[in-house]
Amino acid sequence: MPCRASYSRPPTRTGRTCPRCARPLIHVGSAFAAPPRRDRAAWRVLSVLLQTGIGFRTDCCSCGPGHRPRTLREVGERTAHARRTGGPLARPLVRAELP
């Protein structure tokens, strides 16, 4: 089980490991705000996003990463939409609203 820890580290060095569980750290982007460790549902949403290849990177200093689902219900709705349309899951996950 993941330790659900977050660290602010520069992405320049590779091969960094978590001091809590010794697993490799994942760089998700500078616009990432970690949910509280006790919020398991939020960490499950985060896990879906990262497994889909969606990060929290910004293109410029004033823009955020765009829309990201915050609840498991929202992830479920967007997963169902992707299955209905036959498209990749990443597209509906980053859209602010579904068509």
QUIPE-V142092 format. One record per residue. RES is the residue in three letters. D_LAST is the distance of its C-alpha to the last C-alpha in whole Angstrom. Layout:
RES_D_LAST + RES_D_LAST
This chain:
MET_36 + PRO_34 + CYS_36 + ARG_33 + ALA_35 + SER_34 + TYR_36 + SER_36 + ARG_38 + PRO_38 + PRO_36 + THR_39 + ARG_41 + THR_40 + GLY_41 + ARG_41 + THR_41 + CYS_40 + PRO_43 + ARG_42 + CYS_41 + ALA_42 + ARG_39 + PRO_38 + LEU_35 + ILE_32 + HIS_31 + VAL_28 + GLY_28 + SER_29 + ALA_26 + PHE_27 + ALA_28 + ALA_29 + PRO_28 + PRO_32 + ARG_33 + ARG_33 + ASP_30 + ARG_29 + ALA_26 + ALA_25 + TRP_27 + ARG_25 + VAL_21 + LEU_23 + SER_25 + VAL_21 + LEU_20 + LEU_24 + GLN_24 + THR_21 + GLY_22 + ILE_20 + GLY_23 + PHE_23 + ARG_25 + THR_25 + ASP_25 + CYS_27 + CYS_29 + SER_27 + CYS_24 + GLY_22 + PRO_21 + GLY_17 + HIS_15 + ARG_16 + PRO_16 + ARG_19 + THR_19 + LEU_19 + ARG_17 + GLU_14 + VAL_15 + GLY_15 + GLU_12 + ARG_11 + THR_14 + ALA_13 + HIS_9 + ALA_11 + ARG_14 + ARG_12 + THR_11 + GLY_14 + GLY_13 + PRO_15 + LEU_14 + ALA_15 + ARG_12 + PRO_9 + LEU_12 + VAL_13 + ARG_9 + ALA_10 + GLU_7 + LEU_4 + PRO_0
